[in-house]
Structure formats: C-alpha cells, structure tokens
C-alpha cells in the first residue's frame, strides 16, 4: 500500500507580508498607463451623419493616437452654410488643437470638447451666428469625437 504524506500550509491572500509588493504590482497592472499607455500608434477615422441647420451633413472625424494619447485630430463636415463656415472652421480647429495630448478616452475627450467649444462660443466669429446654430454645430462636433473614441 502506497501512502502519500503532504504538508499543507494555510496562506492568507490578504497578508501583504507574505506577498510583498503584490499591492504595487496590482496597482501598476490595473493603471491607465499600463492598460492604454503601452498601446502602439494607430490612426482611426470614422464618418458620422448628422442633421445640422436643415442640412444632412457627413462629418469625417480622424485621430492619430500614440501610447493612448491623441497626437493629432481633424474633423471635416461635408457641407456647411456659407455664412457659418468661418465659425465652424474655428470651432473644428479649436477642438482639434485642444485634443492634442489628451487621453483617448470618452470622458477625457468630452471634457476637452466641452471646454474648447465654450471658448469658441465667446469669440467674435460666434457673434454673427445664431445661438441655436452654434449649439447644433457644437453638439455635432462633440458627438463626433466622443463617438470616435467610444467606438459607437
């Protein structure tokens, strides 16, 4: 008859002395920097359809992302009322410039888009544009970038 004898020892997984460094390792491996910051450079482009100022507009939205942060962004509407072109150009440029260096993450992008859109609405170019038209374009730009980042 064969008899095996084993020694067993109770290990408490919450005992940080038995697993020195496990907390810091867990923190590192669940951090944004580890999960997204090691992502290789990539380009993403999507086209979204919106109804703005009575027009059906296709908006092409692009971003280059490196290590989880946006390094360049662009937004090009297919059509725009001629009287609103200056405002829309300034809005798109301001938002795209503000996104440089921002994390490619919906909450981060939404905050920057909102902040830069508010800054543009106070500019002289906005003074000649009806408030409803400003809101429509601002909403359109915001939704494009948030949808691009969130994949929806």
Steps between C-alpha positions, in 0.01 A plus 500: 500500500629841398451784738565862404559753763463867418568803706246772462531855605228762525571805289308817566475683163436829678824480699723760334805367688476161330461663158729799522450737208172348381306822568733713291501239223118490498484880492744515210326232294156658543613858431403697192869533412546123490175414323495781243838676526681211333267502199689536172435796273186473288272710282123489521247655263123488502228688318179593680173633361330794671220741423627854563329828402260314273782322315596135500868515583761225486780575744832322457681478833862387525753453778854373533565338836838407647542332839135564578509877434372694201788650303290653223131535417289635218134544426361581156130562435388420146285811471443821695292812442738768357411751775599248767819371339734731695347403835500127418864516382609677819300257716649192329854639515468597868364162603760308297787707643369458854489121458877471441649312795161401644438137595304303243216443743134617477495699826829675423394588145152617604644738759747656256240533224259671739768736630630601155147538360414745778817696427409527131142608573634817660708597196412766245431237232222366720338842540369493143347153543161422649525326839297202379737447207799520739342235723428272205858516372651473847283196570596348167874547560477367856304192398739422214807487722331320788358241258842461334665428835224283645458298179125563478 
